[in-house]
């Protein structure tokens, strides 16, 4: 039996993202939102807000990932594909998508961000290994793509990240029986490739800002499986500002 691993689990998360801490985090998020809309750079603005509210490094990272300017949110939403056209080719940011699902299946911390995406704080930084949640995460992607009747799914994996070759074989193996073509590319510049494509599956803000169109697939999958109790909803901050 494979070892049970909780992807993205940090012992202090229950304290730093507890009910008691959420009010402070949301206040800090509102301040960061205000500064971003005044065109302050995210690095300086998040440092200022984090110092003011005495936030931990992980709380600061959560705000940076969850909060975006209104301009960027509107731009991303304008490019979001709500219904995937029949027979489409989808381009999947492999690690970004699979790791977030592994975090959800581990019931570790997730962020529902202002732009509607689901992001995690796993912070693997170039190292990755397959865990007991990997197979099911890939299977969930396959089921979602089958449901949407895509013609082909191209997964892009970062070559410098450890175990990319093993993950490639795992994806091909699990999705072999699904009724769509599967291709896995292990390359050096995943972001640079996805930034030029349409029907991109990712939550990476840099890619979302540059790609032709994108699909919020993880948000739909996680909503359906309802796996994580540790999901902070920062999207409400944006909804509250809208008429």
C-alpha positions in Angstrom: 0.0 0.0 0.0 1.4 3.4 -1.0 2.2 5.9 1.8 -0.6 8.5 2.4 0.7 12.0 1.6 -1.1 15.3 2.3 0.0 17.5 -0.6 0.3 21.1 0.5 -0.2 20.4 4.2 1.5 22.8 6.6 1.0 22.3 10.4 0.4 26.0 11.1 -2.3 26.4 8.5 -5.1 25.6 10.9 -3.9 28.5 13.1 -2.9 31.0 10.4 -6.0 30.4 8.4 -8.5 29.8 11.2 -11.8 31.4 11.6 -10.2 33.9 14.0 -7.5 34.8 11.4 -9.9 35.1 8.4 -11.3 38.5 9.3 -7.8 40.0 9.5 -6.8 38.3 6.2 -9.9 39.7 4.4 -9.2 43.2 5.7 -5.6 42.9 4.5 -7.0 41.6 1.2 -9.2 44.7 0.8 -6.2 47.0 1.4 -4.1 45.1 -1.1 -6.9 45.2 -3.6 -7.1 49.0 -3.1 -3.4 49.5 -3.7 -3.3 47.3 -6.8 -6.1 49.3 -8.3 -4.0 52.4 -7.7 -1.3 50.7 -9.8 1.1 49.9 -6.9 3.4 47.0 -7.7 2.3 43.7 -6.1 5.6 43.1 -4.4 5.8 46.4 -2.6 2.1 46.6 -1.9 1.9 43.1 -0.4 5.0 43.8 1.8 3.4 47.0 3.1 0.1 45.3 3.8 1.7 42.2 5.3 3.8 44.4 7.7 0.8 46.5 8.7 -1.2 43.4 9.6 1.7 41.4 11.0 1.0 38.6 8.6 3.1 35.4 8.3 5.0 34.6 5.1 2.4 32.0 4.2 -0.5 34.5 4.8 1.3 37.0 2.6 1.7 34.4 -0.1 -2.0 33.6 0.1 -2.9 37.3 -0.5 -0.5 37.6 -3.4 -2.1 34.6 -5.1 -5.7 35.4 -4.2 -5.9 39.2 -4.8 -5.7 40.8 -8.3 -6.5 44.2 -9.6 -9.9 44.9 -11.1 -8.3 45.5 -14.5 -6.7 42.0 -14.5 -9.8 40.3 -13.2 -12.0 41.8 -15.9 -9.4 40.9 -18.6 -9.1 37.3 -17.4 -12.9 36.9 -17.2 -13.3 38.2 -20.7 -11.1 35.4 -22.0 -12.6 32.6 -19.9 -14.3 29.9 -21.9 -17.4 28.9 -20.0 -18.5 26.0 -22.2 -15.8 24.1 -24.1 -16.8 23.7 -27.7 -17.4 20.1 -28.9 -14.2 18.6 -30.4 -11.8 21.1 -29.0 -8.1 20.7 -28.4 -7.3 21.8 -24.8 -3.8 22.7 -23.6 -3.2 21.8 -20.0 -0.7 23.3 -17.6 0.2 19.9 -16.2 1.8 20.5 -12.9 -0.4 23.6 -12.1 -3.5 21.6 -12.6 -2.6 18.2 -11.1 -0.9 19.6 -8.0 -4.0 21.8 -7.1 -6.2 18.7 -7.4 -3.8 16.7 -5.2 -4.0 19.5 -2.6 -7.8 19.4 -2.8 -7.8 15.6 -2.4 -5.5 16.0 0.6 -7.9 18.4 2.2 -5.1 21.0 2.5 -5.4 24.7 2.1 -6.9 26.1 -1.2 -7.7 29.6 -2.2 -10.7 30.6 -4.3 -9.2 33.7 -5.8 -10.8 37.0 -6.9 -10.5 36.0 -10.5 -12.5 32.8 -9.8 -9.6 30.4 -10.1 -8.6 27.9 -7.4 -4.9 28.2 -6.3 -2.9 26.3 -3.8 0.1 27.1 -1.6 2.0 23.8 -2.1 5.2 25.6 -2.9 7.1 22.7 -4.4 9.6 24.9 -6.2 10.9 22.6 -8.9 10.6 19.3 -6.9 7.7 16.9 -7.5 7.0 13.3 -6.7 4.0 11.2 -7.5 1.8 10.5 -4.4 -1.2 8.4 -3.5 -3.5 11.2 -4.8 -1.9 11.5 -8.3 -3.8 8.8 -10.1 -7.1 10.1 -8.9 -6.2 13.7 -9.8 -5.4 12.7 -13.4 -8.5 10.5 -13.5 -10.7 13.5 -12.5 -9.2 15.6 -15.3 -9.9 12.8 -17.8 -13.5 12.5 -16.6 -14.0 16.3 -16.9 -12.6 16.3 -20.4 -14.7 13.3 -21.5 -17.8 15.1 -20.1 -17.0 18.1 -22.3 -16.3 15.9 -25.3 -12.9 17.3 -26.2 -11.1 15.9 -29.2 -7.6 16.1 -27.8 -5.8 17.0 -24.6 -2.2 18.2 -24.6 -0.5 18.2 -21.2 2.6 20.4 -20.8 5.1 19.4 -18.1 8.2 21.4 -17.1 11.3 19.5 -18.0 13.4 20.9 -15.2 11.0 19.7 -12.5 11.9 16.3 -11.0 9.9 13.2 -12.1 8.3 14.8 -15.2 9.1 11.7 -17.2 7.3 9.5 -14.6 4.3 11.8 -14.5 4.1 11.8 -18.3 3.9 8.0 -18.3 1.3 8.1 -15.6 -0.9 10.5 -17.5 -0.7 8.4 -20.7 -1.4 5.2 -18.8 -4.5 6.5 -16.9 -6.0 8.3 -19.8 -5.4 5.6 -22.4 -9.0 4.3 -22.3 -10.6 7.7 -22.6 -12.3 8.7 -25.9 -10.0 11.6 -26.7 -6.4 11.8 -27.9 -3.8 12.5 -25.2 -0.4 14.0 -25.8 2.2 14.9 -23.1 5.0 17.4 -23.9 7.9 17.7 -21.5 9.5 21.0 -22.3 11.7 23.7 -20.8 9.3 26.7 -21.2 5.8 25.7 -20.5 4.6 29.2 -19.6 6.0 30.6 -22.8 4.2 28.1 -24.9 0.8 28.3 -23.1 0.9 32.1 -23.2 0.4 31.9 -27.0 -2.4 29.3 -27.1 -6.2 29.1 -26.6 -8.3 26.7 -24.5 -5.6 26.7 -21.8 -6.3 24.9 -18.6 -4.4 26.7 -15.8 -4.7 29.1 -12.8 -1.3 30.7 -13.4 -1.9 34.4 -13.4 0.9 35.2 -15.8 -0.4 32.7 -18.3 -4.0 33.9 -17.9 -3.0 37.5 -18.6 -1.4 36.5 -21.9 -3.1 33.5 -23.4 -5.8 33.7 -26.0 -8.5 31.9 -23.9 -8.6 29.7 -20.9 -10.7 27.1 -19.1 -11.3 27.2 -15.3 -11.4 23.4 -15.2 -10.1 22.9 -11.6 -12.7 25.1 -10.1 -15.4 23.0 -11.8 -13.8 19.7 -10.7 -13.3 20.8 -7.1 -16.8 22.2 -6.8 -18.1 18.8 -8.0 -16.0 16.6 -5.7 -16.3 18.9 -2.7 -13.1 17.5 -1.2 -11.6 20.4 0.6 -12.8 22.0 3.9 -9.8 24.2 3.8 -10.8 26.6 1.0 -10.8 30.3 1.7 -13.1 32.3 -0.6 -11.5 35.6 -1.6 -13.7 35.8 -4.6 -16.4 37.4 -2.4 -14.2 40.5 -2.1 -14.6 41.1 -5.8 -18.3 40.3 -5.8 -19.0 42.8 -3.0 -17.5 45.6 -5.1 -19.7 44.9 -8.1 -23.0 46.8 -8.7 
